[in-house]
Every structure is written in C-alpha cells, then in structure tokens.
C-alpha cells in the first residue's frame, strides 16, 4: 500500500531541494529521517516534515499494520518548480535587474517492502 504526501510552494529553489531529495530516494524511511534530521541544508527540514506526513498518511490508511513490520521506504520523490516571485533590484547607472525568487513543489511516495514482494 502506497502513501503520498505533497508540499506545495516551498520557498527553496528547486535546484537546492533536488540535492537533498536525491540523497533519500530509495532509502528506508527510518534511515531517511535520520539523514534529514542531521543534514545542514535548509530544504532538509521541509523534506523531513513531508516524510513524517507521508508516514502518518500510510499509518492512517493501514491502522492494522505496524510501521516496523511494514519496512517503509521512499519509493518516489521528485521536485518540480513552483511559482516565482519577481522583484527588482537597483543596478548601476539607473538601471534595474530582475530577481526571481523561486519556489518548488515536492511530491513523496512511500511504499512498504512487504507489499512489493
């Protein structure tokens, strides 16, 4: 049984969030939580909360099973670009430069190894 969690409009650039997402793809959920807890990048906090949400979604869908017995792992995680906030910054000689503050959407799908086998 799969469980899905989506985080929308996270104020971290997608390129930086993909670095953290690549670390935990295919990993067991407990090990991924440990890595995210101790990682230094700012997007690791948001992905950790998302992983905890996916675990609780799985638990709500499967109340008769224990998490320890299910052996949950991160089946899929991907980061898409979200909306961009556009700002203007003054530049020399009366010009201006556009600043694009990027955000992202993160989708995480958990699965149990017992159901896959």
Buried (B, 14 or more C-beta within 10 A) or exposed (E): EBBBBEBEEBEBBBEBBBEBBEBBBEBBBBEBBEBBEEBEBEBBBBBBBBBBBBBEBBBEEBEEBEBEEBBBBBBEBBBEEBEEEEEEEEEEEEEEEEEEEBBBBBBBBBBBEEEEE
